[in-house]
Amino acid sequence: MGVTDAPLRVLAVDDERPALDELLYLLGEDPRVGTAVPAREAMEALRLLGRAVAHGPDGPEGFDVVFLDIDMPGLNGLELARTLGGFAAPPLIVFVTAYEDFAVRAFDLKAVDYLLKPLRKERFAEAVRRVADLVRAGQGPRPAALPAPAPTAPGDQVPVELGGVTRFVPLADITHVEAQGDYARLHTGAGSHLVRIPLSTLEEQWRAHGFVRIHRSRLVALGRIEELRVEGGNLTVRIGDRTLAVSRRNARELRDLLTGRATGRAR
């Protein structure tokens, strides 16, 4: 089976359990769907998609399409779709909502389809067909349609030298990066590594892998951000047990990226 004939990899996002269960049921009934991964909120979906970006569009955690609710607490569906539009190889988007009001904005974000709840089986199957046809035609995120970003090393691994030995750290393991002069310190869940690469170079090379600048001396993996907090006018992000400050210069860009600036209450 060729890449474009492979079963679809789907991320299903809805904060309401009954609606998510129905969505997963319909996806499971369609023979064109291979996997359907659930997410109960947009930030959870963003973390899953961030890991997928780090592995490349044909990696084991990749997604071809996101079936996405709009009215969710925190980051809503339109804002999440706007964020995904900045990815080098974004998944296709199908909105699933109870409201007609946002169809124009949804298609401005290049959505493949806009489904209204309650879902009708025939209409849902048509949306899946459209997605499958686009992926087969090479217009989805898989390499046959859009090449993965150039890796920093074979298999998207970063070479790290220590005591005359070169180790390869998977890019997907890196949570954030801190500048140290002409060097950069790469942080993972297991420790840190120093490499002789300027932070500005890593920012340019790794932007397509979901890394964003939050400070003049710091990059973070977007998919690893677990919490965004404002206290006393200062913005911070939490990654694991680390709380990292966001500079005022980068705060607006990061907040726009994560939460958007949609006018009115999106449903």
N, C-alpha and C positions, 0 to 999 in steps of 0.2 A: 504494500500500500504506500503510495507516495505521500509526501508531507501534506499536500493540499487535499488529499482524500482522507486524511486521518480524522477520527471523531473529534467533535468540537470540545474545547476545554472552556468551561463556563464558570464565572464567578457570579453568584446570585446574592444581591444585597437588598435587605429590607429589615427595618427595625421591628416590625410586627410579626410575631411568630406564626400566626395562622396564614398570613400572606406569604411568608417565606416558605412555609411547608407546602403550600399550594404550588408555588413557583418551582420548588425542587421536585414535586411530584410530576408536573407537566414536563420538566426537563428530562426526568428519568424515563418517561414514557416515549420520548422521541428517539428513534434509533440513530439519528445523526449526532446525538450528544454522547460524548464519552465520559466526561467527568463534570460534576456540578458541585462546586465548593460554596458553602453558605457563609455569609457575614451579616451580623446583626446591626452594624453601624458603619458609617463611611470611613472612620479612622481605622477600624479593623480591616476594611477592604483596602485602604491605602497601604497598610503595612504588608498585606499579602501581595499587592501589586508591586510594592517596592522590592520585595524579595524576588518577584518574577523578573523585574527589570535587571536586577543584579546578575541573574542567571542567563539573561538573554531571552529573546522571544520564543525560542524553541527549547528552552530549558525545561527541567522537570516540573517547575512550579509556574510555567507560563499559562496565560489565558488568551483565548481568541476573542472573547466577548464578555461584557459585563451586562447582566440584566439588572437594572438599577432603579430602585424607588427614588422618589424626589423628596417627599416630606419626611425628613429624619432629623433628630436632635443634633445640635452641633453642626458639623459639616453636612450640608444637604446634597442631594444627588446632582443638581446642576453645578454646584461648586466642585464636587469631586470630578465630574466630567471635564470641567474647565482645567483642573489640575492635571488630569491625565493627558490633556491636549498638549502639554509641554513635554511629554515623554517622547523619546526618539522613535519608539515603535508602540504606540498606544493600542490597547485592545479596542475592538468595536464596541459601540454602546447601543443598548436597547433600553429605553425608559419604560418603566412599569408603574403607573400612578393612577390614583382615583380622580385626578383633576385634568381638565382640558386646557386650563389657562396657560400652561407653560410649553405648549407644543412648538410655538415659533422659536422660543429660546432654545429648546431642545434641538431642533434641527439646525439652528445657528451653530450649535456645538457639534454638528456633523453626526447626529444620531442616525443609526440605521433604521430604527422604527420607534414608534411611540404607542404603547399599549395601554388601554384603559381598563381599570378594574371595575367590576369583576371580570376576570379573564375568560375569554371564550376559546375553547380548544382549537377550533379551526383557525382563528385569527392568530393565536399563539404559534401554531405550526407554520403559518405563513412567515412570521418574524424569524423563526429558526431557519426556514428555507432561505430567506434573504441573506442571513448571516453566512450560512454554509456556501451559498453561491459566491459571495464576496471573497471568502477565504479561498475557495477553489480557484477563483479568478486571479488570485494573487493580490487582493486588496485588503487582506487582514494583516496581523502583526507577525506572521511566521516568516522565516527567512526567504521563502520563495516569493513573498510579496514585498518585504522590506528587510534588507540585510540587518543583522544585529550590529550594534555599535562595535567599532574595532576594539578588541580586547587589549588590556595593558600588558598581558602576557598570555601564553597558551592557556586556554580554559578560563579566561578572566581571572587570572591569578597575579598577584603582585610579588616580584622577586625581592627578598629581604636577605641581606648578608649579615651574618653574625659569626665572628671568629673564623673567617675563611670559609664558612659553609653557607651556601645559598639555599634558603627555604622559599617556598611559594605559598603565600597567604591568599586564600580565596577572597575575591573582592566582596562576595556576599557576606563574609564574616565581619567586615569592617563597619563599625557603628558610627565613628566620627574620626576626624583628622584635625590635628593641631599643628600650627606652624611653629618651627623652632629655627629661626634664622633661615638659611638656605635649605634646611631639612624640613621634613614633615614627620610627625609621629602618628602612626596608624593605630587606632584603638580597636580591639576586638573584645569579645566576652571573656577571652582567656588571658589577655594581657595587651602589650603594646609593642610596636616595632618602629625603629627609626630608619627612614629612607632619605637619600639625598635627592629630593625632588621638591621644587618650590610649590607652595600651596596653590599659587595661581595656575601652575601647569596642571595639577590634579583637578582643580576646579573645571578647567576647560575639558580635560580628557574624560572626567567622570560625570559630567552633567547629564549625559545620556543614560547613565546608570542610576540616576535618581539622587545624586549628591547635590546639596545646595549650600551656599555660604550663609552663615548666620552671624558671622563676626569677621573682622579683617584677618583674624588668625585661626579661624575654625570653619570646617565643613562638617555637615552631618548627612547621614543617609536618611532621606526623607521617609522611607518605609520603616525606620527604626524609632521614629518619634512617637512616644507613647502618650505624652501630655504636653499641652501648651498652656502656660499660666502667666497671668498678668498680676503683679503685686507692686503697689506703690509706683505705678507707671513704668515698671521694668518688666520686660518680657523674658521668660525662660522656657526651655524645653527639657523634658525628662527623657532620657534614654537609659533603660535599665535602672541602676541605682545612681546614675550620674545626672545632676542638674546643671545645665549649661546656659550661660547668659547669652542673650541675643542683643546685638548692638542696635542702637536706635536707627542707624543707617540701614540695617538689614531687616528691621522689625516689620516694616510695612510690607515689603516684598514677601517675607515668610508668611505673614498673616493672610495676605491676599492669596498666596499659593495654597495654604491649608484651608482657609475658611471662605475665600472669595469675597466679592463685594456686590452680591446680588441685591437688587432693589426690591423691597417688599419682602414678605414672608413666602418663601418657596414651599410649594406643597407637593 
